Amino acid sequence: MARTGRILRERRQLEATVAKPWEEQAISHLDFAHVPSVPAIVVHASGLRFGHPGSPVMGPVNIAVHRYERWSELPAVAGEVRWSAGARAGYYSQEHQQLVLSESPVESCLRVHPDTTTVRTILGCLRLRADLALMPLRTMSMGERSKTALARLLLGGHNVLILDEPTNHLEMEAQEALSKALREFPGAVLFASHDEWFREQTATHSLDL
């Protein structure tokens, strides 16, 4: 909370003098027409226990994740998880293993979605600057690679998103844009995050240890 407060104070002080190269016309609504219909109950978990293998400190917990819910998730060490038919899960890893660093953000995203306009819209929504869209990922910061990986996930035709610390390496504006995109996403979302502001803005349900 203290870190978030400091960032907001610094941003108020600087925003009057610093030009933001990513600022463009606001995108009021994202079109997720490519996302398949999601089942009413996406996944059901029973007997979940949390803590360390062999010595859980919490549980058992029984949960059901429904469409349109956003869960702040905690890895379990025991229990049973049953996915519903029709659930198509996509995973975001903070290590970005799915990226090919010789490709540009646009090229990388076109591997999962064929429409260039939609690709550029999602990248712009996540605050990737337009002048970087065709540059090789190997020349970019971890934050810019994160935006590309998150855009791939949003474009990938999944109706369930699983995200591991999605705000790592993202500046505050990109965190706000990601939270907005996930709130508009028509499926279900499970994410692990240490960012209290992001959890409060994004999650409808949470598991806390």
Secondary structure, DSSP 4 states (H G I P E B T S, - for coil): -HHHHHHHHHHHHHTTT---TT--S-------TTSPPPPSEEEEEEEEEEEETTEEEEEEEEEEEETT-EEE----SEEEEEEPTT--EEEE-TT-TT--TTS-HHHHHHTT---HHHHHHHHHHTT--GGGTTS-GGGS-HHHHHHHHHHHHHHTT-SEEEEESTTTT--HHHHHHHHHHHHH-SSEEEEE---HHHHHHH-SEE---
